[in-house]
C-alpha cells in the first residue's frame, strides 16, 4: 500500500486531472486525506490496485538487468494476484519464458478485478464505526501498471467496466471513486461512470451503470 508521500503525490495528480484546487489539505488516517473544495469538507481514502507481484517482478528484472549489464525484454502480463505469494523462480519464469503476446480480454478483466477488490476493501473500511465520514467521501485508486493506450483497450474498456459489479449492494458507498490508470481517469458515482483519456480529445464518455 502507498506511504503518505505517495498518497499525496497520487492526490495531486487527481487534482491536476480534474482541474481543481482544494484548500486546507491535511494528511491523516481514516480517511487518508481531508480537504475543503468549494466550501465542502471532503475525506478521501487512497489506495493502489497494482498487484504487489508487479512491483516485485520489476525489482527482479532490475536485478537481472544489472547482473547481465545489457538490456533485456520481459513480459509483465501474468504478474497479478494468484491467491498466494509465488516464488521468485515462478515470477521469473512468467516474465522471461512466456510469449510476449498478451490476451487483451484477460488483461482488461484482471484490471477490473484488481480495482473491484481494492474498492470493496475500502468500502468495508468506510462502514467501520471508527471511520470518520465527511460531507463528501471519496476514494482514489491508483494503478501503477496503467491501462495501455492501444486501440483495443480504448475501444473495449467501457464494456468491460460496465460488465463488472463495482458498487456494493448494502452499506454506505463513496460519493466518488476515482481510478487513475496511465492516461485514463475514471470517475464512478452511483448510477454513472465517466472516463477520460488525457491524450485523446474525443475519448470523453459518460454512460450508465447497468
Residue, then its C-alpha position, 0 to 999 in steps of 0.5 A: x500500500x502507498x506511504x503518505x508521500x505517495x498518497x499525496x503525490x497520487x492526490x495531486x495528480x487527481x487534482x491536476x486531472x480534474x482541474x481543481x484546487x482544494x484548500x486546507x489539505x491535511x494528511x491523516x488516517x481514516x480517511x487518508x486525506x481531508x480537504x475543503x473544495x468549494x466550501x465542502x469538507x471532503x475525506x478521501x481514502x487512497x489506495x493502489x490496485x497494482x498487484x504487489x507481484x508487479x512491483x516485485x517482478x520489476x525489482x527482479x528484472x532490475x536485478x537481472x538487468x544489472x547482473x547481465x549489464x545489457x538490456x533485456x525484454x520481459x513480459x509483465x502480463x501474468x504478474x497479478x494476484x494468484x491467491x498466494x505469494x509465488x516464488x521468485x523462480x515462478x515470477x521469473x519464469x512468467x516474465x522471461x519464458x512466456x510469449x510476449x503476446x498478451x490476451x487483451x480480454x484477460x488483461x482488461x478483466x484482471x484490471x477490473x478485478x484488481x480495482x473491484x477488490x481494492x474498492x470493496x476493501x475500502x468500502x468495508x473500511x468506510x462502514x467501520x464505526x471508527x471511520x470518520x465520514x465527511x460531507x463528501x467521501x471519496x476514494x482514489x485508486x491508483x494503478x501503477x501498471x496503467x491501462x495501455x493506450x492501444x486501440x483495443x483497450x480504448x475501444x473495449x474498456x467501457x464494456x468491460x467496466x460496465x460488465x463488472x459489479x463495482x458498487x456494493x449492494x448494502x452499506x454506505x458507498x463513496x460519493x466518488x471513486x476515482x481510478x487513475x490508470x496511465x492516461x485514463x481517469x475514471x470517475x464512478x458515482x452511483x448510477x454513472x461512470x465517466x472516463x477520460x483519456x488525457x491524450x485523446x480529445x474525443x475519448x470523453x464518455x459518460x454512460x450508465x451503470x447497468 
